[in-house]
Amino acid sequence: MNLQNLFQSSKHPEKFIIFIRLLVGAVFLTEGIQKFIFPIELGAGRFFKIGIPAPEFFGPFVGGVESVCGVLILVGLFTHLAAIPLLIDMAVAIATTKLPILAKDGFWKMFHEARTDYSMVLGLLFLLLVGAGSGSVDSKVSKE
């Protein structure tokens, strides 16, 4: 099978959902881990700076949620459920970090700063609506 046939005649497009899972899962996993590695810059210290209450709790908590849900999405296990806390995470991130940019610097600056946030939201919505696709643990469990 050549590359052209792969794109034109794929009878199983759900097998390509893995690309969305890899993108979304890897971003959340690595961002979650970094909240523990760099707590001042990305974890509790940053949460304090942007006004999140109880940052010493929520920094590690969010890091744990992002890490665990990122792994679940990577392997495609409980994908629908894992997407929900990450969508909440993204809503809080946009509200606390991007809306202030919008108010201060305008739409284009905010949209530039929010490009990853919006990409993650759309990826999560896709996985929430479509599922993990073939090759995921969810797919294998549902067949049994």
N, C-alpha and C positions, 0 to 999 in steps of 0.2 A: 504494500500500500504506500503510495507516495503522499507527500504533504498536502497536495491539492485535494486528493480524494478524502483525506482525513477531515478537512474543513467542509467539503461539499456534501459528503454523504454519510456523515456520522448519524447512526440510528439511535445512539445512546448519548445524547448531550448531557445527561445527568452525571456522567462520569467526569465531566469537566468542572463540576462544582468544586472539586478538590482545589482548584486554583483560588477560588474565593475563600475556602476554608484556610488554605495556607496563608493567604494574605492577612485575613482578619485575625486568625489565631496567633500567628507569629507576632503581629503588632501588639496585641494585648498581652501575650506572654512576656515579651521583652520589656514592654512598658511596666508591667506589674513587677517584674524582677528588679528593674531599675529603681523602683520606689523603696526597695530594701537596700540596694547597693548605695544609692545616693539619696538618703533620707532628707538632707537639708535642701538639696536642689529640686528633687522630684517627689518626695514623700511628705512627711509631716511638716517640714520647713516650708515647702511650697504651699501646702494646704493652709498653714498659718498665714502666710503672706496674702493669699487670695480670700481669706475670711471664712474658711470652712471651720465650723465649730469642732471642738475636741480633735484638733489635728493629730495629736499623738496617738489617738485611737484610729481615726479615719485614714491616715496615711498608710499604715500597715494593712488595715482592713481592705481598702481599695486595692492595694498592691496584691493582696491575697486573692481577692475576687478576680482581678484581671488575670493573674497567673493561672488560677485553677480553671476559670472559664475559657481562657485562651487555649489551654491544653485540651479541654473537652472539645472545643471547636476544631482544633487541629486533627484530633483522631476521629471526630464525628460521633461523639458519645453525648447523649442528652443535648443535642445541638439546639433544638428549639428552646429548651429551658435555659441553656447557657447564654443564649442571645439576650434574654430579658434583663438580667442584672447589668449586662454590658451596655444595653441601650439606656438604662437609667444612669449609668456611669457617664455615658456620652452626653446625656441631657444636662447633667450637673456640670460637666466640663464646659460645655458650650455656654451655659447660663453664667458661670462664674468667671470664665476667661475670655470668651469671644464677644459676648454682649457688651462688656465694658469697652472693648476695643471699638465696637460699632459706635457706641455713644461718644467716644473720645476722638477717634480717627476716621470714622466713616466706613461705608460699605466695603470698598475695595481693599482696604487694609485688613478689615475683619475677615473678608472672604479668603484673602491670601493666607492669613494665620489659621483659618479653620479648614483648610483643604483636607487634611488628614482626618479631622473630626467628621466631616461630611462623608468622606469615603468610607470610614468605619461604620457610620450610621447606615449608609446604603447597603454595605456588605452584610451587616447584621440583619437588616430588614429582609434582604434576599434570603439569607439562611433561615430566618424565622418563618418566612412564607413558603419556601421551596424545600427546606430540609437539607440534610448533609450529603445527599447523593449516594450513588453506588460506590462501593469501596470504603464506606464509613462503617464504624462499629454499629451505629443505629441501623443501617441497612442490613447488616449481617444478623443482628438480634431480631429484627422484625421478620426475617425469613424463617427463623427457627420457631 
